[in-house]
C-alpha cells in the first residue's frame, strides 16, 4: 500500500517524527507526563501513516527504543549496555501496534479502522504482562493516575480500559490530519462519545456519596536514617553472631519505639515496611515473642515486615510479613509471592491470607506483589476491606512505584496502605482518593497516619478480571481478518 506522503510533506514527516519521539520520552516511566502520553501516539501514528510500512516500522522501532531507554533509565538497576539491548527489544515490540495500524486500518476506514491501534496496543500490554517478570511495569495506564475520572475506569476494565482510551485518541484524531470534513471524523466522534461515557462513570464512581463506613487509624512506618539497610553491616563476618544479634536487637528497639509512638497517637493497625525486622534464623522465636507482647500490651494489630536470614549462607532468605493480634497471637505469615528478578529470597505460594478484625478484614501482600493485578483481585475476592503493603524502593522509582499501587485499590474496591522503607508510603481509599502519603527520601523515619475506610466493595474487574484485554485481542483478530478478506476480494475483482 503506498504511503500518504507527498514531496511537499517530506520535511513535515521528519518534524512529526522528532516531536513524536520527544513526546514518547515523556509518555511513561520516571519522567511521565499525562499530556505527552496522549500526544505521543497521535504523532507517531501520523509519521507511520506518511511512511512506507517497512521503513516506517523500522524508524518507529528506533524511536520506541530511544524512548524506552530514556523513560526507565535508572529505574531498572542494570548496566547501560544490557539496558540498551533491553530497550531495543522493547522498541521492536512497541512498534508492532503502529505497523498493524498502518497495514490494517486503511482497509477498514472509519470507526473500525480507528480501533486497530488501541486493540493492538492493549493486546501487546496484556501479553507482555503475562510473560514479563516485571508484570505490569510500563503499562500506559499508570501515567493516568492524575486523570482522576478516567482512572476510575480501572474498577471495570482494569488497567486495560484506561490504556485503550489513550491509544484510541491517537488513532481517532488521524482524520483531522487528512480532512476536516465532518464525514471523515466519525472515528473521533465515536471516541469522544465513549470517553464521555467513561468520564461520566468516573464522576459517578468518585463523587457519589457513600454510606457511612467505619474507619480504622493506620500507621505506616518508614526507615529512619539511623538504620542501615541490612542489619549485619559493620560486623566482621557472618560467623560473628554476637555482633549480628546485637545489631538485630538494636534495630528492633528502634522499630518498637516508633510503633509505641504510633500506638500512643491512636493507631490501631501498625504496618512495618518490607524487611524492617531483620535477624538470623535462630533469633526468630525471640522476635515473635517480643512482637506478641507489644501487640498485647498496646492493643494493636501489628503487621511486621521481616527478613529472616538462613543458617546456610547459600540458601535463600525469607521475605515475609507477620500479623500479630491484640490478643498476642501470631495470626499468619505471608511470604512475598513474586521476588524481583535477582532478589535472593524464596517465593511464596501466591495466596493472599486474610484476618477478620473488629474493624474489618485485613489482607497483606509485599511490595513487588502489587505490580501484579491478579493478587489484588484475589484480595478483593476474599473480601478484604484494607490491603496492607510493606514495601521498599529506591530513589529512581520514587514516587512512581508507590503510585502504581493505588490502581490495585481502585481495581479491587478496598482501602490500601503502603508502608515503604525507602520510597513512597501512601494510603488510599477504594476510589483512589489519597488519604495521605510520605516520601521517605524527603522525610526519613516519618510515620504516615491515615484513617482508612473499612468497607470493601466488589468491583466488576475483581469479578471478571482481564475480560476487556481478552476482548481487545479478539477484536484485533476480527479486524485483521476483515482487512485481509477485503484485500483478497479486491484483488479478485481486479484480476477479473
ROKOL-495389 format. One record per residue (C-alpha): residue number from 0; residue in one letter; x, y, z. Coordinates in nm, 2 decimals. Example, Ala and Ser with C-alpha at 12.3 -4.5 7.8 and 13.67 -1.06 7.14 Angstrom:
<rodrens>
(0 'A' (1.23 -0.45 0.78)),
(1 'S' (1.37 -0.11 0.71)),
</rodrens>
This chain:
<rodrens>
(0 'X' (0.00 0.00 0.00)),
(1 'X' (0.15 0.34 -0.09)),
(2 'X' (0.23 0.58 0.18)),
(3 'X' (0.03 0.90 0.23)),
(4 'X' (0.33 1.13 0.19)),
(5 'X' (0.39 1.38 -0.09)),
(6 'X' (0.72 1.56 -0.18)),
(7 'X' (0.60 1.87 0.00)),
(8 'X' (0.51 1.67 0.31)),
(9 'X' (0.85 1.50 0.34)),
(10 'X' (1.01 1.77 0.57)),
(11 'X' (0.70 1.77 0.78)),
(12 'X' (0.71 1.39 0.82)),
(13 'X' (1.05 1.42 0.99)),
(14 'X' (0.94 1.71 1.21)),
(15 'X' (0.64 1.50 1.32)),
(16 'X' (0.88 1.21 1.39)),
(17 'X' (1.11 1.43 1.60)),
(18 'X' (0.82 1.57 1.80)),
(19 'X' (0.66 1.23 1.84)),
(20 'X' (0.99 1.08 1.97)),
(21 'X' (1.03 1.36 2.21)),
(22 'X' (0.68 1.31 2.34)),
(23 'X' (0.74 0.93 2.37)),
(24 'X' (1.03 1.01 2.60)),
(25 'X' (0.79 1.17 2.84)),
(26 'X' (0.49 0.94 2.79)),
(27 'X' (0.59 0.68 3.05)),
(28 'X' (0.83 0.60 3.32)),
(29 'X' (1.01 0.82 3.58)),
(30 'X' (0.96 1.14 3.37)),
(31 'X' (0.60 1.07 3.27)),
(32 'X' (0.36 1.35 3.18)),
(33 'X' (-0.01 1.30 3.12)),
(34 'X' (-0.03 1.53 2.82)),
(35 'X' (0.28 1.37 2.65)),
(36 'X' (0.12 1.02 2.70)),
(37 'X' (-0.18 1.13 2.48)),
(38 'X' (0.01 1.33 2.22)),
(39 'X' (0.29 1.08 2.15)),
(40 'X' (0.08 0.80 1.99)),
(41 'X' (-0.10 1.06 1.77)),
(42 'X' (0.22 1.20 1.64)),
(43 'X' (0.39 0.86 1.59)),
(44 'X' (0.08 0.72 1.41)),
(45 'X' (0.09 1.03 1.18)),
(46 'X' (0.45 0.96 1.09)),
(47 'X' (0.38 0.59 1.03)),
(48 'X' (0.08 0.67 0.80)),
(49 'X' (0.30 0.90 0.60)),
(50 'X' (0.57 0.64 0.56)),
(51 'X' (0.61 0.31 0.37)),
(52 'X' (0.53 0.02 0.60)),
(53 'X' (0.87 -0.13 0.63)),
(54 'X' (1.07 0.19 0.68)),
(55 'X' (0.80 0.33 0.89)),
(56 'X' (0.82 0.03 1.12)),
(57 'X' (1.20 0.03 1.14)),
(58 'X' (1.22 0.40 1.22)),
(59 'X' (0.93 0.38 1.48)),
(60 'X' (1.11 0.08 1.64)),
(61 'X' (1.42 0.30 1.68)),
(62 'X' (1.21 0.59 1.83)),
(63 'X' (1.04 0.35 2.07)),
(64 'X' (1.38 0.20 2.17)),
(65 'X' (1.51 0.55 2.24)),
(66 'X' (1.21 0.64 2.44)),
(67 'X' (1.23 0.31 2.64)),
(68 'X' (1.59 0.38 2.72)),
(69 'X' (1.51 0.73 2.85)),
(70 'X' (1.18 0.66 3.03)),
(71 'X' (1.31 0.39 3.27)),
(72 'X' (1.69 0.45 3.28)),
(73 'X' (1.79 0.42 3.64)),
(74 'X' (1.46 0.27 3.75)),
(75 'X' (1.58 -0.08 3.64)),
(76 'X' (1.92 -0.15 3.81)),
(77 'X' (2.13 -0.29 3.53)),
(78 'X' (2.43 -0.18 3.33)),
(79 'X' (2.37 0.06 3.04)),
(80 'X' (2.48 -0.19 2.78)),
(81 'X' (2.23 -0.45 2.90)),
(82 'X' (1.96 -0.19 2.94)),
(83 'X' (2.03 -0.07 2.58)),
(84 'X' (1.97 -0.42 2.45)),
(85 'X' (1.65 -0.45 2.65)),
(86 'X' (1.54 -0.11 2.51)),
(87 'X' (1.60 -0.23 2.16)),
(88 'X' (1.38 -0.54 2.22)),
(89 'X' (1.12 -0.32 2.38)),
(90 'X' (1.13 -0.08 2.08)),
(91 'X' (1.07 -0.37 1.84)),
(92 'X' (0.77 -0.48 2.03)),
(93 'X' (0.64 -0.13 2.09)),
(94 'X' (0.64 -0.06 1.72)),
(95 'X' (0.41 -0.36 1.63)),
(96 'X' (0.08 -0.18 1.71)),
(97 'X' (0.19 0.11 1.48)),
(98 'X' (0.27 -0.14 1.20)),
(99 'X' (-0.06 -0.32 1.24)),
(100 'X' (-0.25 0.01 1.22)),
(101 'X' (-0.05 0.11 0.91)),
(102 'X' (-0.14 -0.22 0.73)),
(103 'X' (-0.49 -0.28 0.86)),
(104 'X' (-0.67 0.04 0.94)),
(105 'X' (-0.67 0.19 0.59)),
(106 'X' (-0.85 -0.11 0.45)),
(107 'X' (-1.13 -0.07 0.71)),
(108 'X' (-1.16 0.30 0.75)),
(109 'X' (-1.38 0.49 0.98)),
(110 'X' (-1.45 0.37 1.33)),
(111 'X' (-1.34 0.01 1.27)),
(112 'X' (-1.01 0.13 1.14)),
(113 'X' (-0.95 0.35 1.44)),
(114 'X' (-0.99 0.06 1.67)),
(115 'X' (-0.69 -0.13 1.53)),
(116 'X' (-0.42 0.06 1.71)),
(117 'X' (-0.58 0.06 2.06)),
(118 'X' (-0.68 -0.30 2.04)),
(119 'X' (-0.32 -0.39 1.93)),
(120 'X' (-0.17 -0.18 2.20)),
(121 'X' (-0.38 -0.33 2.48)),
(122 'X' (-0.32 -0.68 2.35)),
(123 'X' (0.06 -0.62 2.35)),
(124 'X' (0.05 -0.48 2.70)),
(125 'X' (-0.16 -0.77 2.82)),
(126 'X' (0.06 -1.04 2.66)),
(127 'X' (0.37 -0.88 2.79)),
(128 'X' (0.23 -0.86 3.15)),
(129 'X' (0.16 -1.23 3.14)),
(130 'X' (0.51 -1.32 3.02)),
(131 'X' (0.73 -1.05 3.17)),
(132 'X' (0.90 -1.10 3.51)),
(133 'X' (0.82 -0.73 3.57)),
(134 'X' (0.44 -0.77 3.55)),
(135 'X' (0.25 -0.45 3.46)),
(136 'X' (0.56 -0.22 3.47)),
(137 'X' (0.54 0.04 3.19)),
(138 'X' (0.17 0.00 3.14)),
(139 'X' (0.04 0.32 2.98)),
(140 'X' (-0.25 0.34 3.23)),
(141 'X' (-0.02 0.42 3.53)),
(142 'X' (0.06 0.76 3.38)),
(143 'X' (-0.31 0.85 3.40)),
(144 'X' (-0.35 0.82 3.78)),
(145 'X' (-0.38 1.20 3.80)),
(146 'X' (-0.65 1.19 3.54)),
(147 'X' (-0.89 1.11 3.82)),
(148 'X' (-1.21 1.04 3.64)),
(149 'X' (-1.05 0.82 3.38)),
(150 'X' (-0.85 0.62 3.63)),
(151 'X' (-1.18 0.51 3.79)),
(152 'X' (-1.24 0.30 3.48)),
(153 'X' (-0.99 0.05 3.63)),
(154 'X' (-1.26 -0.07 3.86)),
(155 'X' (-1.44 -0.20 3.55)),
(156 'X' (-1.18 -0.29 3.29)),
(157 'X' (-0.86 -0.29 3.50)),
(158 'X' (-0.56 -0.11 3.35)),
(159 'X' (-0.66 -0.21 3.00)),
(160 'X' (-0.95 0.02 2.95)),
(161 'X' (-0.75 0.32 3.06)),
(162 'X' (-0.47 0.23 2.83)),
(163 'X' (-0.72 0.17 2.55)),
(164 'X' (-0.85 0.53 2.56)),
(165 'X' (-0.51 0.68 2.55)),
(166 'X' (-0.42 0.48 2.24)),
(167 'X' (-0.76 0.53 2.08)),
(168 'X' (-0.72 0.91 2.09)),
(169 'X' (-0.40 0.87 1.88)),
(170 'X' (-0.58 0.68 1.60)),
(171 'X' (-0.91 0.87 1.63)),
(172 'X' (-0.75 1.21 1.56)),
(173 'X' (-0.58 1.09 1.24)),
(174 'X' (-0.87 1.20 1.03)),
(175 'X' (-0.80 1.56 1.14)),
(176 'X' (-0.47 1.55 0.97)),
(177 'X' (-0.62 1.43 0.64)),
(178 'X' (-0.95 1.62 0.62)),
(179 'X' (-1.17 1.84 0.83)),
(180 'X' (-1.49 1.72 0.65)),
(181 'X' (-1.74 1.60 0.91)),
(182 'X' (-1.79 1.27 0.74)),
(183 'X' (-1.42 1.20 0.79)),
(184 'X' (-1.44 1.24 1.16)),
(185 'X' (-1.67 0.96 1.26)),
(186 'X' (-1.39 0.79 1.45)),
(187 'X' (-1.32 1.10 1.65)),
(188 'X' (-1.70 1.13 1.73)),
(189 'X' (-1.71 0.77 1.84)),
(190 'X' (-1.41 0.82 2.06)),
(191 'X' (-1.55 1.14 2.21)),
(192 'X' (-1.88 0.97 2.29)),
(193 'X' (-1.72 0.67 2.46)),
(194 'X' (-1.48 0.89 2.65)),
(195 'X' (-1.77 1.10 2.78)),
(196 'X' (-1.94 0.78 2.90)),
(197 'X' (-1.62 0.67 3.07)),
(198 'X' (-1.57 1.01 3.24)),
(199 'X' (-1.94 1.00 3.34)),
(200 'X' (-1.88 0.67 3.51)),
(201 'X' (-1.57 0.81 3.67)),
(202 'X' (-1.76 1.11 3.80)),
(203 'X' (-2.03 0.88 3.95)),
(204 'X' (-1.78 0.64 4.10)),
(205 'X' (-1.57 0.91 4.26)),
(206 'X' (-1.82 1.17 4.38)),
(207 'X' (-2.14 0.98 4.46)),
(208 'X' (-2.18 0.99 4.84)),
(209 'X' (-2.12 0.66 5.00)),
(210 'X' (-2.30 0.53 5.31)),
(211 'X' (-2.12 0.60 5.64)),
(212 'X' (-1.83 0.35 5.68)),
(213 'X' (-1.63 0.26 5.99)),
(214 'X' (-1.26 0.37 5.97)),
(215 'X' (-0.95 0.25 6.15)),
(216 'X' (-0.64 0.45 6.22)),
(217 'X' (-0.34 0.30 6.05)),
(218 'X' (0.02 0.39 6.10)),
(219 'X' (0.28 0.31 5.83)),
(220 'X' (0.65 0.32 5.93)),
(221 'X' (0.94 0.42 5.71)),
(222 'X' (1.31 0.36 5.77)),
(223 'X' (1.49 0.60 6.00)),
(224 'X' (1.82 0.74 5.87)),
(225 'X' (1.99 0.58 6.17)),
(226 'X' (1.91 0.23 6.05)),
(227 'X' (2.12 0.07 5.78)),
(228 'X' (1.95 -0.12 5.50)),
(229 'X' (2.10 -0.45 5.63)),
(230 'X' (2.13 -0.54 6.00)),
(231 'X' (2.47 -0.72 5.96)),
(232 'X' (2.65 -0.42 5.81)),
(233 'X' (2.95 -0.34 6.02)),
(234 'X' (3.00 -0.69 6.15)),
(235 'X' (3.33 -0.85 6.08)),
(236 'X' (3.19 -1.17 5.92)),
(237 'X' (2.89 -1.40 5.91)),
(238 'X' (3.04 -1.60 6.19)),
(239 'X' (3.03 -1.30 6.42)),
(240 'X' (2.69 -1.40 6.56)),
(241 'X' (2.73 -1.18 6.87)),
(242 'X' (2.76 -0.86 6.66)),
(243 'X' (2.48 -0.97 6.43)),
(244 'X' (2.25 -1.04 6.72)),
(245 'X' (2.33 -0.70 6.88)),
(246 'X' (2.26 -0.52 6.55)),
(247 'X' (1.93 -0.71 6.51)),
(248 'X' (1.81 -0.62 6.86)),
(249 'X' (1.92 -0.26 6.83)),
(250 'X' (1.71 -0.24 6.51)),
(251 'X' (1.41 -0.39 6.68)),
(252 'X' (1.45 -0.14 6.96)),
(253 'X' (1.40 0.15 6.72)),
(254 'X' (1.11 -0.02 6.54)),
(255 'X' (0.92 -0.10 6.86)),
(256 'X' (0.98 0.25 6.99)),
(257 'X' (0.84 0.40 6.67)),
(258 'X' (0.54 0.16 6.70)),
(259 'X' (0.49 0.27 7.06)),
(260 'X' (0.46 0.63 6.94)),
(261 'X' (0.21 0.53 6.67)),
(262 'X' (0.00 0.34 6.93)),
(263 'X' (0.00 0.64 7.16)),
(264 'X' (-0.12 0.86 6.87)),
(265 'X' (-0.42 0.63 6.83)),
(266 'X' (-0.31 0.38 6.56)),
(267 'X' (-0.49 0.05 6.59)),
(268 'X' (-0.31 -0.11 6.30)),
(269 'X' (0.06 -0.06 6.27)),
(270 'X' (0.24 -0.16 5.95)),
(271 'X' (0.62 -0.20 5.93)),
(272 'X' (0.79 -0.17 5.60)),
(273 'X' (0.94 -0.46 5.39)),
(274 'X' (1.23 -0.62 5.57)),
(275 'X' (1.20 -0.40 5.87)),
(276 'X' (1.28 -0.67 6.13)),
(277 'X' (1.60 -0.85 6.03)),
(278 'X' (1.76 -1.14 6.20)),
(279 'X' (1.94 -1.47 6.17)),
(280 'X' (1.71 -1.77 6.16)),
(281 'X' (1.77 -1.87 6.52)),
(282 'X' (1.66 -1.53 6.65)),
(283 'X' (1.31 -1.55 6.51)),
(284 'X' (1.14 -1.70 6.83)),
(285 'X' (1.27 -1.41 7.04)),
(286 'X' (1.14 -1.16 6.79)),
(287 'X' (0.80 -1.33 6.77)),
(288 'X' (0.76 -1.33 7.14)),
(289 'X' (0.86 -0.96 7.16)),
(290 'X' (0.61 -0.87 6.89)),
(291 'X' (0.33 -1.07 7.06)),
(292 'X' (0.40 -0.89 7.39)),
(293 'X' (0.39 -0.55 7.21)),
(294 'X' (0.07 -0.61 7.03)),
(295 'X' (-0.10 -0.74 7.35)),
(296 'X' (0.04 -0.45 7.56)),
(297 'X' (-0.07 -0.18 7.32)),
(298 'X' (-0.39 -0.34 7.20)),
(299 'X' (-0.30 -0.31 6.83)),
(300 'X' (-0.27 -0.52 6.52)),
(301 'X' (0.09 -0.53 6.42)),
(302 'X' (0.19 -0.61 6.06)),
(303 'X' (0.57 -0.66 6.08)),
(304 'X' (0.77 -0.68 5.76)),
(305 'X' (1.06 -0.92 5.84)),
(306 'X' (1.37 -1.06 5.67)),
(307 'X' (1.48 -1.40 5.80)),
(308 'X' (1.84 -1.50 5.71)),
(309 'X' (1.90 -1.88 5.70)),
(310 'X' (2.19 -2.05 5.87)),
(311 'X' (2.32 -2.18 5.53)),
(312 'X' (2.49 -1.89 5.36)),
(313 'X' (2.40 -2.03 5.02)),
(314 'X' (2.03 -2.06 5.10)),
(315 'X' (1.77 -1.80 5.01)),
(316 'X' (1.63 -1.56 5.26)),
(317 'X' (1.27 -1.54 5.36)),
(318 'X' (1.09 -1.20 5.30)),
(319 'X' (0.76 -1.20 5.48)),
(320 'X' (0.50 -1.01 5.68)),
(321 'X' (0.39 -1.14 6.02)),
(322 'X' (0.05 -1.04 6.15)),
(323 'X' (0.00 -1.01 6.53)),
(324 'X' (-0.33 -0.96 6.70)),
(325 'X' (-0.42 -0.76 7.02)),
(326 'X' (-0.45 -1.09 7.20)),
(327 'X' (-0.08 -1.15 7.14)),
(328 'X' (-0.15 -1.42 6.87)),
(329 'X' (0.06 -1.46 6.55)),
(330 'X' (-0.24 -1.48 6.31)),
(331 'X' (-0.04 -1.57 6.00)),
(332 'X' (0.28 -1.52 5.80)),
(333 'X' (0.27 -1.41 5.44)),
(334 'X' (0.58 -1.48 5.23)),
(335 'X' (0.64 -1.25 4.94)),
(336 'X' (0.49 -1.42 4.64)),
(337 'X' (0.69 -1.27 4.35)),
(338 'X' (1.05 -1.19 4.40)),
(339 'X' (1.20 -0.91 4.20)),
(340 'X' (1.43 -1.07 3.93)),
(341 'X' (1.76 -1.14 4.10)),
(342 'X' (1.62 -1.10 4.46)),
(343 'X' (1.77 -1.38 4.67)),
(344 'X' (1.45 -1.48 4.85)),
(345 'X' (1.22 -1.78 4.85)),
(346 'X' (0.89 -1.73 4.66)),
(347 'X' (0.57 -1.76 4.85)),
(348 'X' (0.26 -1.96 4.74)),
(349 'X' (0.08 -1.66 4.59)),
(350 'X' (-0.21 -1.69 4.82)),
(351 'X' (-0.34 -1.37 4.99)),
(352 'X' (-0.42 -1.45 5.35)),
(353 'X' (-0.68 -1.25 5.55)),
(354 'X' (-0.76 -1.17 5.90)),
(355 'X' (-1.10 -1.07 6.04)),
(356 'X' (-1.08 -0.79 6.30)),
(357 'X' (-1.33 -0.57 6.48)),
(358 'X' (-1.27 -0.31 6.21)),
(359 'X' (-1.30 -0.53 5.91)),
(360 'X' (-1.10 -0.78 5.71)),
(361 'X' (-0.73 -0.72 5.66)),
(362 'X' (-0.51 -0.87 5.38)),
(363 'X' (-0.14 -0.84 5.31)),
(364 'X' (0.09 -0.85 5.01)),
(365 'X' (0.45 -0.73 4.98)),
(366 'X' (0.59 -0.46 4.75)),
(367 'X' (0.66 -0.61 4.40)),
(368 'X' (0.35 -0.84 4.45)),
(369 'X' (0.14 -0.52 4.40)),
(370 'X' (0.27 -0.49 4.04)),
(371 'X' (0.06 -0.80 3.95)),
(372 'X' (-0.32 -0.72 3.95)),
(373 'X' (-0.41 -1.09 4.00)),
(374 'X' (-0.30 -1.07 4.36)),
(375 'X' (-0.51 -0.76 4.41)),
(376 'X' (-0.81 -0.93 4.25)),
(377 'X' (-0.76 -1.23 4.48)),
(378 'X' (-0.76 -1.00 4.78)),
(379 'X' (-1.09 -0.85 4.66)),
(380 'X' (-1.25 -1.19 4.60)),
(381 'X' (-1.16 -1.28 4.96)),
(382 'X' (-1.35 -0.98 5.09)),
(383 'X' (-1.06 -0.77 5.20)),
(384 'X' (-1.15 -0.42 5.33)),
(385 'X' (-0.80 -0.30 5.38)),
(386 'X' (-0.49 -0.42 5.20)),
(387 'X' (-0.16 -0.36 5.37)),
(388 'X' (0.16 -0.35 5.16)),
(389 'X' (0.50 -0.34 5.33)),
(390 'X' (0.74 -0.22 5.06)),
(391 'X' (1.10 -0.10 4.99)),
(392 'X' (1.20 0.11 4.69)),
(393 'X' (1.50 0.31 4.57)),
(394 'X' (1.51 0.68 4.48)),
(395 'X' (1.49 0.63 4.10)),
(396 'X' (1.14 0.47 4.12)),
(397 'X' (1.00 0.71 4.38)),
(398 'X' (0.72 0.81 4.37)),
(399 'X' (0.64 0.61 4.05)),
(400 'X' (0.63 0.26 4.22)),
(401 'X' (0.42 0.37 4.51)),
(402 'X' (0.17 0.54 4.29)),
(403 'X' (0.13 0.23 4.08)),
(404 'X' (-0.01 0.05 4.38)),
(405 'X' (-0.30 0.29 4.40)),
(406 'X' (-0.45 0.12 4.10)),
(407 'X' (-0.48 -0.20 4.30)),
(408 'X' (-0.72 -0.02 4.54)),
(409 'X' (-0.93 0.11 4.25)),
(410 'X' (-0.94 -0.23 4.08)),
(411 'X' (-1.02 -0.42 4.39)),
(412 'X' (-1.26 -0.19 4.57)),
(413 'X' (-1.07 -0.18 4.90)),
(414 'X' (-0.86 0.07 5.10)),
(415 'X' (-0.49 0.03 5.08)),
(416 'X' (-0.19 0.14 5.30)),
(417 'X' (0.16 0.10 5.17)),
(418 'X' (0.45 0.13 5.42)),
(419 'X' (0.78 0.19 5.24)),
(420 'X' (1.12 0.16 5.39)),
(421 'X' (1.27 0.38 5.12)),
(422 'X' (1.02 0.54 4.88)),
(423 'X' (0.66 0.65 4.88)),
(424 'X' (0.43 0.54 5.16)),
(425 'X' (0.07 0.60 5.06)),
(426 'X' (-0.28 0.55 5.19)),
(427 'X' (-0.58 0.55 4.96)),
(428 'X' (-0.95 0.45 4.98)),
(429 'X' (-1.13 0.22 4.73)),
(430 'X' (-1.18 0.51 4.48)),
(431 'X' (-0.82 0.60 4.47)),
(432 'X' (-0.87 0.91 4.69)),
(433 'X' (-0.54 0.99 4.86)),
(434 'X' (-0.57 0.97 5.24)),
(435 'X' (-0.20 1.06 5.30)),
(436 'X' (0.15 1.00 5.17)),
(437 'X' (0.51 1.03 5.27)),
(438 'X' (0.83 1.03 5.07)),
(439 'X' (1.10 0.88 5.29)),
(440 'X' (1.37 1.04 5.09)),
(441 'X' (1.23 1.38 5.20)),
(442 'X' (1.13 1.27 5.55)),
(443 'X' (1.32 0.96 5.66)),
(444 'X' (1.17 0.78 5.95)),
(445 'X' (0.84 0.96 5.93)),
(446 'X' (0.52 0.78 6.03)),
(447 'X' (0.23 0.81 5.79)),
(448 'X' (-0.11 0.81 5.97)),
(449 'X' (-0.44 0.76 5.79)),
(450 'X' (-0.80 0.69 5.88)),
(451 'X' (-0.88 0.41 5.64)),
(452 'X' (-1.24 0.33 5.55)),
(453 'X' (-1.32 -0.04 5.62)),
(454 'X' (-1.59 -0.13 5.37)),
(455 'X' (-1.46 -0.32 5.07)),
(456 'X' (-1.69 -0.34 4.77)),
(457 'X' (-1.70 -0.58 4.49)),
(458 'X' (-1.59 -0.44 4.15)),
(459 'X' (-1.65 -0.57 3.80)),
(460 'X' (-1.28 -0.60 3.75)),
(461 'X' (-1.24 -0.81 4.06)),
(462 'X' (-1.52 -1.04 3.95)),
(463 'X' (-1.44 -1.07 3.58)),
(464 'X' (-1.07 -1.00 3.56)),
(465 'X' (-0.90 -0.92 3.23)),
(466 'X' (-1.20 -0.98 3.01)),
(467 'X' (-1.16 -0.64 2.85)),
(468 'X' (-0.80 -0.72 2.75)),
(469 'X' (-0.92 -1.05 2.60)),
(470 'X' (-1.19 -0.87 2.41)),
(471 'X' (-0.93 -0.64 2.26)),
(472 'X' (-0.73 -0.94 2.14)),
(473 'X' (-1.04 -1.09 1.98)),
(474 'X' (-1.13 -0.75 1.83)),
(475 'X' (-0.78 -0.72 1.68)),
(476 'X' (-0.81 -1.07 1.53)),
(477 'X' (-1.15 -0.99 1.38)),
(478 'X' (-1.04 -0.65 1.24)),
(479 'X' (-0.73 -0.81 1.09)),
(480 'X' (-0.93 -1.09 0.94)),
(481 'X' (-1.18 -0.85 0.79)),
(482 'X' (-0.90 -0.64 0.64)),
(483 'X' (-0.74 -0.94 0.49)),
(484 'X' (-1.07 -1.06 0.35)),
(485 'X' (-1.13 -0.71 0.20)),
(486 'X' (-0.79 -0.71 0.04)),
(487 'X' (-0.84 -1.06 -0.11)),
(488 'X' (-1.18 -0.97 -0.25)),
(489 'X' (-1.04 -0.65 -0.41)),
(490 'X' (-0.75 -0.85 -0.56)),
(491 'X' (-1.00 -1.10 -0.70)),
(492 'X' (-1.21 -0.82 -0.86)),
(493 'X' (-0.90 -0.66 -1.02)),
(494 'X' (-0.79 -0.99 -1.17)),
(495 'X' (-1.12 -1.05 -1.35)),
</rodrens>
